[in-house]
Amino acid sequence: MHSGEPHQNYQPVRLPAPDYRGDVSVEAAIHGRRSIRDFRNIPLSLQQISQLLWAAQGITEPQEGLRAAPSA
């Protein structure tokens, strides 16, 4: 059973700050989006993991606690 407490050897990971500047507009990203099922056996970097986590649920406005994902 999971008690909700962190594991005794738990060490927090400090993620790099996300990059807020992209080279592709939202419109171009939507237009070019395709699902590709060809995966490589290459681990993601900590920066890539940080960017993915920020895009999925990251804080976009610290004072108000606003997030990248809608709340509704």
mmCIF file of the N, C-alpha and C atoms, coordinates in Angstrom:
data_MODEL
# 
_entry.id   MODEL 
# 
loop_
_atom_site.group_PDB 
_atom_site.id 
_atom_site.type_symbol 
_atom_site.label_atom_id 
_atom_site.label_alt_id 
_atom_site.label_comp_id 
_atom_site.label_asym_id 
_atom_site.label_entity_id 
_atom_site.label_seq_id 
_atom_site.pdbx_PDB_ins_code 
_atom_site.Cartn_x 
_atom_site.Cartn_y 
_atom_site.Cartn_z 
_atom_site.occupancy 
_atom_site.B_iso_or_equiv 
_atom_site.pdbx_formal_charge 
_atom_site.auth_seq_id 
_atom_site.auth_comp_id 
_atom_site.auth_asym_id 
_atom_site.auth_atom_id 
_atom_site.pdbx_PDB_model_num 
ATOM 1   N N  . MET A 1 1  ? 0.826   -1.190 0.000   1.00 0.00 ? 1  MET A N  1 
ATOM 2   C CA . MET A 1 1  ? 0.000   0.000  0.000   1.00 0.00 ? 1  MET A CA 1 
ATOM 3   C C  . MET A 1 1  ? 0.863   1.244  0.000   1.00 0.00 ? 1  MET A C  1 
ATOM 4   N N  . HIS A 1 2  ? 0.409   2.237  -0.676  1.00 0.00 ? 2  HIS A N  1 
ATOM 5   C CA . HIS A 1 2  ? 1.120   3.512  -0.711  1.00 0.00 ? 2  HIS A CA 1 
ATOM 6   C C  . HIS A 1 2  ? 0.567   4.402  0.401   1.00 0.00 ? 2  HIS A C  1 
ATOM 7   N N  . SER A 1 3  ? 1.465   4.826  1.279   1.00 0.00 ? 3  SER A N  1 
ATOM 8   C CA . SER A 1 3  ? 1.014   5.607  2.438   1.00 0.00 ? 3  SER A CA 1 
ATOM 9   C C  . SER A 1 3  ? 0.868   7.093  2.139   1.00 0.00 ? 3  SER A C  1 
ATOM 10  N N  . GLY A 1 4  ? 1.330   7.528  0.977   1.00 0.00 ? 4  GLY A N  1 
ATOM 11  C CA . GLY A 1 4  ? 1.270   8.952  0.660   1.00 0.00 ? 4  GLY A CA 1 
ATOM 12  C C  . GLY A 1 4  ? 2.498   9.707  1.134   1.00 0.00 ? 4  GLY A C  1 
ATOM 13  N N  . GLU A 1 5  ? 3.344   9.026  1.894   1.00 0.00 ? 5  GLU A N  1 
ATOM 14  C CA . GLU A 1 5  ? 4.585   9.643  2.365   1.00 0.00 ? 5  GLU A CA 1 
ATOM 15  C C  . GLU A 1 5  ? 5.694   9.363  1.363   1.00 0.00 ? 5  GLU A C  1 
ATOM 16  N N  . PRO A 1 6  ? 6.620   10.327 1.176   1.00 0.00 ? 6  PRO A N  1 
ATOM 17  C CA . PRO A 1 6  ? 7.738   10.075 0.255   1.00 0.00 ? 6  PRO A CA 1 
ATOM 18  C C  . PRO A 1 6  ? 8.609   8.922  0.752   1.00 0.00 ? 6  PRO A C  1 
ATOM 19  N N  . HIS A 1 7  ? 9.184   8.238  -0.165  1.00 0.00 ? 7  HIS A N  1 
ATOM 20  C CA . HIS A 1 7  ? 10.114  7.163  0.157   1.00 0.00 ? 7  HIS A CA 1 
ATOM 21  C C  . HIS A 1 7  ? 11.278  7.740  0.950   1.00 0.00 ? 7  HIS A C  1 
ATOM 22  N N  . GLN A 1 8  ? 11.823  6.969  1.874   1.00 0.00 ? 8  GLN A N  1 
ATOM 23  C CA . GLN A 1 8  ? 12.879  7.483  2.746   1.00 0.00 ? 8  GLN A CA 1 
ATOM 24  C C  . GLN A 1 8  ? 14.111  7.946  1.980   1.00 0.00 ? 8  GLN A C  1 
ATOM 25  N N  . ASN A 1 9  ? 14.345  7.406  0.786   1.00 0.00 ? 9  ASN A N  1 
ATOM 26  C CA . ASN A 1 9  ? 15.504  7.809  -0.018  1.00 0.00 ? 9  ASN A CA 1 
ATOM 27  C C  . ASN A 1 9  ? 15.147  8.854  -1.072  1.00 0.00 ? 9  ASN A C  1 
ATOM 28  N N  . TYR A 1 10 ? 13.959  9.399  -0.966  1.00 0.00 ? 10 TYR A N  1 
ATOM 29  C CA . TYR A 1 10 ? 13.480  10.385 -1.931  1.00 0.00 ? 10 TYR A CA 1 
ATOM 30  C C  . TYR A 1 10 ? 14.362  11.631 -1.925  1.00 0.00 ? 10 TYR A C  1 
ATOM 31  N N  . GLN A 1 11 ? 14.787  12.032 -3.090  1.00 0.00 ? 11 GLN A N  1 
ATOM 32  C CA . GLN A 1 11 ? 15.542  13.267 -3.251  1.00 0.00 ? 11 GLN A CA 1 
ATOM 33  C C  . GLN A 1 11 ? 14.839  14.102 -4.317  1.00 0.00 ? 11 GLN A C  1 
ATOM 34  N N  . PRO A 1 12 ? 14.416  15.307 -3.987  1.00 0.00 ? 12 PRO A N  1 
ATOM 35  C CA . PRO A 1 12 ? 13.751  16.133 -5.006  1.00 0.00 ? 12 PRO A CA 1 
ATOM 36  C C  . PRO A 1 12 ? 14.700  16.446 -6.165  1.00 0.00 ? 12 PRO A C  1 
ATOM 37  N N  . VAL A 1 13 ? 14.122  16.586 -7.336  1.00 0.00 ? 13 VAL A N  1 
ATOM 38  C CA . VAL A 1 13 ? 14.885  16.929 -8.538  1.00 0.00 ? 13 VAL A CA 1 
ATOM 39  C C  . VAL A 1 13 ? 14.563  18.367 -8.892  1.00 0.00 ? 13 VAL A C  1 
ATOM 40  N N  . ARG A 1 14 ? 15.564  19.190 -8.980  1.00 0.00 ? 14 ARG A N  1 
ATOM 41  C CA . ARG A 1 14 ? 15.383  20.585 -9.373  1.00 0.00 ? 14 ARG A CA 1 
ATOM 42  C C  . ARG A 1 14 ? 15.411  20.650 -10.890 1.00 0.00 ? 14 ARG A C  1 
ATOM 43  N N  . LEU A 1 15 ? 14.259  20.990 -11.489 1.00 0.00 ? 15 LEU A N  1 
ATOM 44  C CA . LEU A 1 15 ? 14.145  21.027 -12.947 1.00 0.00 ? 15 LEU A CA 1 
ATOM 45  C C  . LEU A 1 15 ? 14.657  22.351 -13.495 1.00 0.00 ? 15 LEU A C  1 
ATOM 46  N N  . PRO A 1 16 ? 15.277  22.312 -14.671 1.00 0.00 ? 16 PRO A N  1 
ATOM 47  C CA . PRO A 1 16 ? 15.674  23.560 -15.319 1.00 0.00 ? 16 PRO A CA 1 
ATOM 48  C C  . PRO A 1 16 ? 14.435  24.386 -15.660 1.00 0.00 ? 16 PRO A C  1 
ATOM 49  N N  . ALA A 1 17 ? 14.600  25.675 -15.773 1.00 0.00 ? 17 ALA A N  1 
ATOM 50  C CA . ALA A 1 17 ? 13.488  26.559 -16.161 1.00 0.00 ? 17 ALA A CA 1 
ATOM 51  C C  . ALA A 1 17 ? 13.050  26.236 -17.584 1.00 0.00 ? 17 ALA A C  1 
ATOM 52  N N  . PRO A 1 18 ? 11.743  26.338 -17.870 1.00 0.00 ? 18 PRO A N  1 
ATOM 53  C CA . PRO A 1 18 ? 11.280  26.085 -19.237 1.00 0.00 ? 18 PRO A CA 1 
ATOM 54  C C  . PRO A 1 18 ? 11.718  27.198 -20.173 1.00 0.00 ? 18 PRO A C  1 
ATOM 55  N N  . ASP A 1 19 ? 11.787  26.853 -21.438 1.00 0.00 ? 19 ASP A N  1 
ATOM 56  C CA . ASP A 1 19 ? 12.109  27.833 -22.478 1.00 0.00 ? 19 ASP A CA 1 
ATOM 57  C C  . ASP A 1 19 ? 10.777  28.379 -22.992 1.00 0.00 ? 19 ASP A C  1 
ATOM 58  N N  . TYR A 1 20 ? 10.562  29.668 -22.862 1.00 0.00 ? 20 TYR A N  1 
ATOM 59  C CA . TYR A 1 20 ? 9.298   30.283 -23.286 1.00 0.00 ? 20 TYR A CA 1 
ATOM 60  C C  . TYR A 1 20 ? 9.320   30.743 -24.741 1.00 0.00 ? 20 TYR A C  1 
ATOM 61  N N  . ARG A 1 21 ? 10.441  30.604 -25.395 1.00 0.00 ? 21 ARG A N  1 
ATOM 62  C CA . ARG A 1 21 ? 10.551  31.056 -26.780 1.00 0.00 ? 21 ARG A CA 1 
ATOM 63  C C  . ARG A 1 21 ? 10.614  29.840 -27.695 1.00 0.00 ? 21 ARG A C  1 
ATOM 64  N N  . GLY A 1 22 ? 9.712   29.768 -28.628 1.00 0.00 ? 22 GLY A N  1 
ATOM 65  C CA . GLY A 1 22 ? 9.716   28.670 -29.585 1.00 0.00 ? 22 GLY A CA 1 
ATOM 66  C C  . GLY A 1 22 ? 9.989   29.176 -30.990 1.00 0.00 ? 22 GLY A C  1 
ATOM 67  N N  . ASP A 1 23 ? 10.365  28.259 -31.856 1.00 0.00 ? 23 ASP A N  1 
ATOM 68  C CA . ASP A 1 23 ? 10.643  28.621 -33.246 1.00 0.00 ? 23 ASP A CA 1 
ATOM 69  C C  . ASP A 1 23 ? 9.435   28.398 -34.153 1.00 0.00 ? 23 ASP A C  1 
ATOM 70  N N  . VAL A 1 24 ? 8.346   27.825 -33.601 1.00 0.00 ? 24 VAL A N  1 
ATOM 71  C CA . VAL A 1 24 ? 7.182   27.479 -34.403 1.00 0.00 ? 24 VAL A CA 1 
ATOM 72  C C  . VAL A 1 24 ? 5.950   28.134 -33.793 1.00 0.00 ? 24 VAL A C  1 
ATOM 73  N N  . SER A 1 25 ? 5.109   28.732 -34.629 1.00 0.00 ? 25 SER A N  1 
ATOM 74  C CA . SER A 1 25 ? 3.865   29.317 -34.132 1.00 0.00 ? 25 SER A CA 1 
ATOM 75  C C  . SER A 1 25 ? 2.897   28.197 -33.753 1.00 0.00 ? 25 SER A C  1 
ATOM 76  N N  . VAL A 1 26 ? 1.902   28.529 -32.957 1.00 0.00 ? 26 VAL A N  1 
ATOM 77  C CA . VAL A 1 26 ? 0.877   27.546 -32.589 1.00 0.00 ? 26 VAL A CA 1 
ATOM 78  C C  . VAL A 1 26 ? 0.195   27.039 -33.850 1.00 0.00 ? 26 VAL A C  1 
ATOM 79  N N  . GLU A 1 27 ? -0.094  27.923 -34.778 1.00 0.00 ? 27 GLU A N  1 
ATOM 80  C CA . GLU A 1 27 ? -0.774  27.535 -36.017 1.00 0.00 ? 27 GLU A CA 1 
ATOM 81  C C  . GLU A 1 27 ? 0.070   26.540 -36.827 1.00 0.00 ? 27 GLU A C  1 
ATOM 82  N N  . ALA A 1 28 ? 1.356   26.812 -36.949 1.00 0.00 ? 28 ALA A N  1 
ATOM 83  C CA . ALA A 1 28 ? 2.234   25.913 -37.698 1.00 0.00 ? 28 ALA A CA 1 
ATOM 84  C C  . ALA A 1 28 ? 2.371   24.566 -36.991 1.00 0.00 ? 28 ALA A C  1 
ATOM 85  N N  . ALA A 1 29 ? 2.414   24.582 -35.660 1.00 0.00 ? 29 ALA A N  1 
ATOM 86  C CA . ALA A 1 29 ? 2.500   23.329 -34.912 1.00 0.00 ? 29 ALA A CA 1 
ATOM 87  C C  . ALA A 1 29 ? 1.243   22.485 -35.113 1.00 0.00 ? 29 ALA A C  1 
ATOM 88  N N  . ILE A 1 30 ? 0.073   23.118 -35.065 1.00 0.00 ? 30 ILE A N  1 
ATOM 89  C CA . ILE A 1 30 ? -1.181  22.388 -35.276 1.00 0.00 ? 30 ILE A CA 1 
ATOM 90  C C  . ILE A 1 30 ? -1.251  21.854 -36.706 1.00 0.00 ? 30 ILE A C  1 
ATOM 91  N N  . HIS A 1 31 ? -0.900  22.682 -37.658 1.00 0.00 ? 31 HIS A N  1 
ATOM 92  C CA . HIS A 1 31 ? -0.949  22.283 -39.069 1.00 0.00 ? 31 HIS A CA 1 
ATOM 93  C C  . HIS A 1 31 ? -0.007  21.102 -39.354 1.00 0.00 ? 31 HIS A C  1 
ATOM 94  N N  . GLY A 1 32 ? 1.153   21.089 -38.735 1.00 0.00 ? 32 GLY A N  1 
ATOM 95  C CA . GLY A 1 32 ? 2.147   20.057 -39.014 1.00 0.00 ? 32 GLY A CA 1 
ATOM 96  C C  . GLY A 1 32 ? 2.097   18.859 -38.081 1.00 0.00 ? 32 GLY A C  1 
ATOM 97  N N  . ARG A 1 33 ? 1.151   18.834 -37.140 1.00 0.00 ? 33 ARG A N  1 
ATOM 98  C CA . ARG A 1 33 ? 1.103   17.751 -36.168 1.00 0.00 ? 33 ARG A CA 1 
ATOM 99  C C  . ARG A 1 33 ? 0.696   16.425 -36.800 1.00 0.00 ? 33 ARG A C  1 
ATOM 100 N N  . ARG A 1 34 ? 1.484   15.402 -36.523 1.00 0.00 ? 34 ARG A N  1 
ATOM 101 C CA . ARG A 1 34 ? 1.193   14.044 -36.985 1.00 0.00 ? 34 ARG A CA 1 
ATOM 102 C C  . ARG A 1 34 ? 1.557   13.088 -35.867 1.00 0.00 ? 34 ARG A C  1 
ATOM 103 N N  . SER A 1 35 ? 0.806   12.010 -35.730 1.00 0.00 ? 35 SER A N  1 
ATOM 104 C CA . SER A 1 35 ? 1.143   10.961 -34.762 1.00 0.00 ? 35 SER A CA 1 
ATOM 105 C C  . SER A 1 35 ? 2.087   9.983  -35.431 1.00 0.00 ? 35 SER A C  1 
ATOM 106 N N  . ILE A 1 36 ? 3.264   9.858  -34.893 1.00 0.00 ? 36 ILE A N  1 
ATOM 107 C CA . ILE A 1 36 ? 4.267   8.948  -35.445 1.00 0.00 ? 36 ILE A CA 1 
ATOM 108 C C  . ILE A 1 36 ? 4.588   7.911  -34.381 1.00 0.00 ? 36 ILE A C  1 
ATOM 109 N N  . ARG A 1 37 ? 4.526   6.664  -34.734 1.00 0.00 ? 37 ARG A N  1 
ATOM 110 C CA . ARG A 1 37 ? 4.783   5.579  -33.790 1.00 0.00 ? 37 ARG A CA 1 
ATOM 111 C C  . ARG A 1 37 ? 6.149   4.949  -34.065 1.00 0.00 ? 37 ARG A C  1 
ATOM 112 N N  . ASP A 1 38 ? 7.162   5.785  -34.204 1.00 0.00 ? 38 ASP A N  1 
ATOM 113 C CA . ASP A 1 38 ? 8.523   5.318  -34.448 1.00 0.00 ? 38 ASP A CA 1 
ATOM 114 C C  . ASP A 1 38 ? 9.395   5.889  -33.333 1.00 0.00 ? 38 ASP A C  1 
ATOM 115 N N  . PHE A 1 39 ? 9.578   5.116  -32.276 1.00 0.00 ? 39 PHE A N  1 
ATOM 116 C CA . PHE A 1 39 ? 10.262  5.601  -31.091 1.00 0.00 ? 39 PHE A CA 1 
ATOM 117 C C  . PHE A 1 39 ? 11.725  5.192  -31.098 1.00 0.00 ? 39 PHE A C  1 
ATOM 118 N N  . ARG A 1 40 ? 12.561  6.041  -30.541 1.00 0.00 ? 40 ARG A N  1 
ATOM 119 C CA . ARG A 1 40 ? 13.986  5.743  -30.400 1.00 0.00 ? 40 ARG A CA 1 
ATOM 120 C C  . ARG A 1 40 ? 14.279  5.387  -28.953 1.00 0.00 ? 40 ARG A C  1 
ATOM 121 N N  . ASN A 1 41 ? 15.256  4.569  -28.742 1.00 0.00 ? 41 ASN A N  1 
ATOM 122 C CA . ASN A 1 41 ? 15.659  4.170  -27.404 1.00 0.00 ? 41 ASN A CA 1 
ATOM 123 C C  . ASN A 1 41 ? 16.727  5.146  -26.881 1.00 0.00 ? 41 ASN A C  1 
ATOM 124 N N  . ILE A 1 42 ? 16.351  6.413  -26.813 1.00 0.00 ? 42 ILE A N  1 
ATOM 125 C CA . ILE A 1 42 ? 17.255  7.465  -26.354 1.00 0.00 ? 42 ILE A CA 1 
ATOM 126 C C  . ILE A 1 42 ? 16.568  8.172  -25.189 1.00 0.00 ? 42 ILE A C  1 
ATOM 127 N N  . PRO A 1 43 ? 17.232  8.245  -24.025 1.00 0.00 ? 43 PRO A N  1 
ATOM 128 C CA . PRO A 1 43 ? 16.590  8.914  -22.885 1.00 0.00 ? 43 PRO A CA 1 
ATOM 129 C C  . PRO A 1 43 ? 16.416  10.405 -23.126 1.00 0.00 ? 43 PRO A C  1 
ATOM 130 N N  . LEU A 1 44 ? 15.364  10.958 -22.544 1.00 0.00 ? 44 LEU A N  1 
ATOM 131 C CA . LEU A 1 44 ? 15.135  12.397 -22.609 1.00 0.00 ? 44 LEU A CA 1 
ATOM 132 C C  . LEU A 1 44 ? 16.094  13.099 -21.652 1.00 0.00 ? 44 LEU A C  1 
ATOM 133 N N  . SER A 1 45 ? 16.496  14.297 -22.014 1.00 0.00 ? 45 SER A N  1 
ATOM 134 C CA . SER A 1 45 ? 17.331  15.092 -21.121 1.00 0.00 ? 45 SER A CA 1 
ATOM 135 C C  . SER A 1 45 ? 16.454  15.699 -20.033 1.00 0.00 ? 45 SER A C  1 
ATOM 136 N N  . LEU A 1 46 ? 17.073  16.147 -18.960 1.00 0.00 ? 46 LEU A N  1 
ATOM 137 C CA . LEU A 1 46 ? 16.331  16.797 -17.888 1.00 0.00 ? 46 LEU A CA 1 
ATOM 138 C C  . LEU A 1 46 ? 15.638  18.049 -18.421 1.00 0.00 ? 46 LEU A C  1 
ATOM 139 N N  . GLN A 1 47 ? 16.271  18.772 -19.340 1.00 0.00 ? 47 GLN A N  1 
ATOM 140 C CA . GLN A 1 47 ? 15.661  19.959 -19.939 1.00 0.00 ? 47 GLN A CA 1 
ATOM 141 C C  . GLN A 1 47 ? 14.407  19.573 -20.733 1.00 0.00 ? 47 GLN A C  1 
ATOM 142 N N  . GLN A 1 48 ? 14.462  18.492 -21.492 1.00 0.00 ? 48 GLN A N  1 
ATOM 143 C CA . GLN A 1 48 ? 13.301  18.044 -22.262 1.00 0.00 ? 48 GLN A CA 1 
ATOM 144 C C  . GLN A 1 48 ? 12.158  17.612 -21.342 1.00 0.00 ? 48 GLN A C  1 
ATOM 145 N N  . ILE A 1 49 ? 12.475  16.904 -20.279 1.00 0.00 ? 49 ILE A N  1 
ATOM 146 C CA . ILE A 1 49 ? 11.456  16.489 -19.319 1.00 0.00 ? 49 ILE A CA 1 
ATOM 147 C C  . ILE A 1 49 ? 10.827  17.714 -18.662 1.00 0.00 ? 49 ILE A C  1 
ATOM 148 N N  . SER A 1 50 ? 11.662  18.675 -18.280 1.00 0.00 ? 50 SER A N  1 
ATOM 149 C CA . SER A 1 50 ? 11.157  19.904 -17.674 1.00 0.00 ? 50 SER A CA 1 
ATOM 150 C C  . SER A 1 50 ? 10.216  20.634 -18.626 1.00 0.00 ? 50 SER A C  1 
ATOM 151 N N  . GLN A 1 51 ? 10.579  20.725 -19.891 1.00 0.00 ? 51 GLN A N  1 
ATOM 152 C CA . GLN A 1 51 ? 9.761   21.422 -20.892 1.00 0.00 ? 51 GLN A CA 1 
ATOM 153 C C  . GLN A 1 51 ? 8.415   20.711 -21.068 1.00 0.00 ? 51 GLN A C  1 
ATOM 154 N N  . LEU A 1 52 ? 8.421   19.392 -21.127 1.00 0.00 ? 52 LEU A N  1 
ATOM 155 C CA . LEU A 1 52 ? 7.177   18.631 -21.269 1.00 0.00 ? 52 LEU A CA 1 
ATOM 156 C C  . LEU A 1 52 ? 6.266   18.812 -20.061 1.00 0.00 ? 52 LEU A C  1 
ATOM 157 N N  . LEU A 1 53 ? 6.839   18.742 -18.876 1.00 0.00 ? 53 LEU A N  1 
ATOM 158 C CA . LEU A 1 53 ? 6.036   18.925 -17.668 1.00 0.00 ? 53 LEU A CA 1 
ATOM 159 C C  . LEU A 1 53 ? 5.453   20.328 -17.597 1.00 0.00 ? 53 LEU A C  1 
ATOM 160 N N  . TRP A 1 54 ? 6.242   21.333 -17.967 1.00 0.00 ? 54 TRP A N  1 
ATOM 161 C CA . TRP A 1 54 ? 5.742   22.711 -17.959 1.00 0.00 ? 54 TRP A CA 1 
ATOM 162 C C  . TRP A 1 54 ? 4.606   22.866 -18.974 1.00 0.00 ? 54 TRP A C  1 
ATOM 163 N N  . ALA A 1 55 ? 4.778   22.317 -20.180 1.00 0.00 ? 55 ALA A N  1 
ATOM 164 C CA . ALA A 1 55 ? 3.745   22.452 -21.214 1.00 0.00 ? 55 ALA A CA 1 
ATOM 165 C C  . ALA A 1 55 ? 2.447   21.758 -20.795 1.00 0.00 ? 55 ALA A C  1 
ATOM 166 N N  . ALA A 1 56 ? 2.545   20.688 -20.035 1.00 0.00 ? 56 ALA A N  1 
ATOM 167 C CA . ALA A 1 56 ? 1.361   19.939 -19.627 1.00 0.00 ? 56 ALA A CA 1 
ATOM 168 C C  . ALA A 1 56 ? 0.647   20.564 -18.437 1.00 0.00 ? 56 ALA A C  1 
ATOM 169 N N  . GLN A 1 57 ? 1.397   21.084 -17.463 1.00 0.00 ? 57 GLN A N  1 
ATOM 170 C CA . GLN A 1 57 ? 0.752   21.565 -16.250 1.00 0.00 ? 57 GLN A CA 1 
ATOM 171 C C  . GLN A 1 57 ? 1.567   22.659 -15.562 1.00 0.00 ? 57 GLN A C  1 
ATOM 172 N N  . GLY A 1 58 ? 2.479   23.285 -16.271 1.00 0.00 ? 58 GLY A N  1 
ATOM 173 C CA . GLY A 1 58 ? 3.363   24.271 -15.659 1.00 0.00 ? 58 GLY A CA 1 
ATOM 174 C C  . GLY A 1 58 ? 2.673   25.568 -15.278 1.00 0.00 ? 58 GLY A C  1 
ATOM 175 N N  . ILE A 1 59 ? 3.285   26.261 -14.348 1.00 0.00 ? 59 ILE A N  1 
ATOM 176 C CA . ILE A 1 59 ? 2.765   27.553 -13.888 1.00 0.00 ? 59 ILE A CA 1 
ATOM 177 C C  . ILE A 1 59 ? 3.169   28.631 -14.881 1.00 0.00 ? 59 ILE A C  1 
ATOM 178 N N  . THR A 1 60 ? 2.176   29.363 -15.380 1.00 0.00 ? 60 THR A N  1 
ATOM 179 C CA . THR A 1 60 ? 2.437   30.435 -16.345 1.00 0.00 ? 60 THR A CA 1 
ATOM 180 C C  . THR A 1 60 ? 2.351   31.815 -15.704 1.00 0.00 ? 60 THR A C  1 
ATOM 181 N N  . GLU A 1 61 ? 1.752   31.890 -14.525 1.00 0.00 ? 61 GLU A N  1 
ATOM 182 C CA . GLU A 1 61 ? 1.613   33.155 -13.800 1.00 0.00 ? 61 GLU A CA 1 
ATOM 183 C C  . GLU A 1 61 ? 1.769   32.862 -12.315 1.00 0.00 ? 61 GLU A C  1 
ATOM 184 N N  . PRO A 1 62 ? 3.004   32.984 -11.781 1.00 0.00 ? 62 PRO A N  1 
ATOM 185 C CA . PRO A 1 62 ? 3.256   32.604 -10.384 1.00 0.00 ? 62 PRO A CA 1 
ATOM 186 C C  . PRO A 1 62 ? 2.421   33.378 -9.361  1.00 0.00 ? 62 PRO A C  1 
ATOM 187 N N  . GLN A 1 63 ? 2.180   34.663 -9.561  1.00 0.00 ? 63 GLN A N  1 
ATOM 188 C CA . GLN A 1 63 ? 1.439   35.451 -8.575  1.00 0.00 ? 63 GLN A CA 1 
ATOM 189 C C  . GLN A 1 63 ? -0.003  34.962 -8.435  1.00 0.00 ? 63 GLN A C  1 
ATOM 190 N N  . GLU A 1 64 ? -0.599  34.560 -9.521  1.00 0.00 ? 64 GLU A N  1 
ATOM 191 C CA . GLU A 1 64 ? -1.995  34.101 -9.502  1.00 0.00 ? 64 GLU A CA 1 
ATOM 192 C C  . GLU A 1 64 ? -2.110  32.579 -9.460  1.00 0.00 ? 64 GLU A C  1 
ATOM 193 N N  . GLY A 1 65 ? -0.989  31.884 -9.665  1.00 0.00 ? 65 GLY A N  1 
ATOM 194 C CA . GLY A 1 65 ? -1.024  30.423 -9.697  1.00 0.00 ? 65 GLY A CA 1 
ATOM 195 C C  . GLY A 1 65 ? -1.651  29.852 -10.954 1.00 0.00 ? 65 GLY A C  1 
ATOM 196 N N  . LEU A 1 66 ? -1.661  30.637 -12.034 1.00 0.00 ? 66 LEU A N  1 
ATOM 197 C CA . LEU A 1 66 ? -2.258  30.167 -13.293 1.00 0.00 ? 66 LEU A CA 1 
ATOM 198 C C  . LEU A 1 66 ? -1.363  29.127 -13.947 1.00 0.00 ? 66 LEU A C  1 
ATOM 199 N N  . ARG A 1 67 ? -1.994  28.188 -14.621 1.00 0.00 ? 67 ARG A N  1 
ATOM 200 C CA . ARG A 1 67 ? -1.262  27.072 -15.212 1.00 0.00 ? 67 ARG A CA 1 
ATOM 201 C C  . ARG A 1 67 ? -1.444  27.014 -16.725 1.00 0.00 ? 67 ARG A C  1 
ATOM 202 N N  . ALA A 1 68 ? -0.569  26.226 -17.376 1.00 0.00 ? 68 ALA A N  1 
ATOM 203 C CA . ALA A 1 68 ? -0.603  26.056 -18.832 1.00 0.00 ? 68 ALA A CA 1 
ATOM 204 C C  . ALA A 1 68 ? -1.861  25.308 -19.272 1.00 0.00 ? 68 ALA A C  1 
ATOM 205 N N  . ALA A 1 69 ? -2.375  24.422 -18.431 1.00 0.00 ? 69 ALA A N  1 
ATOM 206 C CA . ALA A 1 69 ? -3.565  23.641 -18.775 1.00 0.00 ? 69 ALA A CA 1 
ATOM 207 C C  . ALA A 1 69 ? -4.808  24.319 -18.225 1.00 0.00 ? 69 ALA A C  1 
ATOM 208 N N  . PRO A 1 70 ? -5.918  24.296 -18.958 1.00 0.00 ? 70 PRO A N  1 
ATOM 209 C CA . PRO A 1 70 ? -7.155  24.884 -18.426 1.00 0.00 ? 70 PRO A CA 1 
ATOM 210 C C  . PRO A 1 70 ? -7.668  24.092 -17.233 1.00 0.00 ? 70 PRO A C  1 
ATOM 211 N N  . SER A 1 71 ? -8.350  24.755 -16.338 1.00 0.00 ? 71 SER A N  1 
ATOM 212 C CA . SER A 1 71 ? -8.843  24.114 -15.126 1.00 0.00 ? 71 SER A CA 1 
ATOM 213 C C  . SER A 1 71 ? -10.215 23.470 -15.297 1.00 0.00 ? 71 SER A C  1 
ATOM 214 N N  . ALA A 1 72 ? -10.935 23.841 -16.310 1.00 0.00 ? 72 ALA A N  1 
ATOM 215 C CA . ALA A 1 72 ? -12.293 23.316 -16.469 1.00 0.00 ? 72 ALA A CA 1 
ATOM 216 C C  . ALA A 1 72 ? -12.283 21.994 -17.074 1.00 0.00 ? 72 ALA A C  1 
# 
